[in-house]
Amino acid sequence: MTRLVLLGPPGAGKGTQAKLLSARLGVPAISTGDIFRANVAEQTELGQTVKEYLDAGKYVPDTVTNAMVRDRLQQPDAAEGFILDGYPRTTDQVRELDDMLGEAGAKLEHVLEITADTDELVRRLAGRAADQGRSDDTEDVIRTRQQVYLDQTAPLVEVYAERGLLRSVDGLGEIAAVTDRLLAALDLPHA
């Protein structure tokens, strides 16, 4: 079983790497961002609420996010493990995830932090915004999201380091090279 969290600032490549690791490890990649964007695209009630937060560069409230993740982790394909991308983002969400897993008699096994230079991330996200027409990726919003990450999510690095679960990996470079570094951090053979 693999229960893994990917940490890193917006644009660090978590989504890409989660999908690659998912295929390699045979567990689902669960992205809160993808679920949020699907709801926005479908113009659901949740999607309309989420869009307001995303457009302002803010995170969706924990109550909404926690309920969504709890439901997703209870689905059959996540029974043997998962890769969480975009959750947890706060120490309160760490406690909530601990509770979710504890109720299932499980625990988190790995936390990988993908690191990258802020200016490089701004360039990446601005390019992605142009390619995908994403309203949540203006330069001001990108910089706000980077600061929110530093303020709210970076403390998780310390929490997971204290638990002995954290390994940091350089997220810059070719996608395959980053994947190899992540696999090495998990003590798995490279592709």
N, C-alpha and C positions, 0 to 999 in steps of 0.2 A: 504494500500500500504506500502511496505517496500523498501526503497532505502538505501542500506547499503554498506559501505566500510569496508573491513578487512585489517588492517595494521599489520605489524610485519616482522621481519627479515626472510630471506630465511630459510626454514626448521622449522619454528615455528608452522606449522600445519594449515596454512591458507586454503590450498586446501582441506584437509580432513574436516575441520570444515565448509568451504563454502558449500560443498556437503551435509553435515548433516543439516545445517541450511536451505539450499535450499529446501530439502524435508520437513522440518518442517514448513517453511513459505510459501511454494508454489510459489516461485519465482526462476528464473534461477540463478545459480552460473556462473559468467562470469570470467574466468581465462585467463589473457593474456598469462601466461606461457603455458597453455594447447594449446592455439591457435598457439603460436609460435612453440611448439614442433610438433604439427600436420603438420605445414608447413615444418619443417625440415625433418620429416619422409617422407613426400610426395615429397621432394626435389624440392619444388616450388622455384621461383626466390626469393620471400620473405624469404622462408625457408633457402636458401643459405646465404642471407644477415644476417638473424637472427642468424644462426649457428656461424658465425664469432664472433659476439658479445658475445653469450652465452659461447662459448669455451674459451673466454678471461676473462670471469667473469664480463662482462660489460653489462649495460642495452641497449636495443634496442632504437634508437633515437626516440624522442618524435613525430616527424612528422609521422613516421610509426605507432607507438602505438596509437596516438590520432585518426588517421583515422580509424584504426581497431576498436577501442572502440566505436567511433561515429556510425559506421555502425552497430555494434552489439546491441547498445542500441536502435536503431531504429527498430529492429525486433519485431514482434508482441508479442512474449512471454515475452519481457521486459517491455511492456506497463504498467503493474500493479506493477512493482518493479523489483529489482535485488539485487544480492550480487556481488560486485566487489572484486576480489582477484588478487592482483598484479597491481592494478591501482586505484588511481594515485600513482606515486612514487616520484614526484617532485612538488614543488610549482607551476611551470608552468603548470603541468598536473592538479593540483587542479583548477587553473583558467580555463583551457580548459573544465574540467568536469562541473564546474559551468556554463559555457557558453552553453554546450550541454543541461544541464538540464533546464536552463533558457529559451532556445529556445523552449523547450517542455512544458513550464509552470510548471515545477516540481522543486523539491529541494531535496538535500540529507537529510536523516532523522537520520541516525546513523553512527557512526564510532567506530569500535571496534578494539583496539590494542591488539594483542596477544603477550605477552612478554615471553622471555626465555633466559637462560644463553647461551652465545656464545659457550663455549666449548661443552655444551650439543648439540647445534645445529650442530656443526661440526661433532660430533659423529653420529647424526641422518642422516645427509646428506651423510656422507661417507658410512653408512650402506645402504642407499637408492641407492647410486651409484653402489654398489656391487650387489644389488638385481636386479636393472633395467638396468645396463650397460650404465648409463648416462655419456656421455663425458663431460658434463658441471659441474660435481661434483667431481673433484679432490680436495684434501685438500687445495692446494694453491688457486684454484679458489673459493672454499667455503669461505676461509678467506677473499679473495678479495671482494666477494659479500657481506659479513658481513660488511666490512668497507665501501663499496659503499652505503649500506643501511644506515649506521650511518651518512655518509656525506650528502646524498641526500634525503633520505626518512624520517629520524627521525624529520626533521623540520616540517613535516606535522602534527606530534603529537601536536606541539605547535599551529599550525594554527587551527586545529579542536578543540583543547581544548579551545582556545579563543572564538570559535563559540558556545561552550557548547554542542558539538556533541560527544565528545570523552569519551569513557570508556575503561580502561585498564583491561585486564584479564590475569591471569597467565596461560601460555600455557604448563606448565610441568605437568605430571601426565597422568593418563588414559584418553583415548579419550573421554569417556562418561562424566568423571568429568569435562573436559575442556568444553564440549558442555553445560553441566549444568551451568557452570560459565558464558558462553556467553549468554545463555537464561536468566539467572538472570540479567545480565547487560542490557538486552533489556526489563526487567520487564515482561518476559513471564514465564509461568509455566514450570518447568523442565519436562523432558521426563518421 
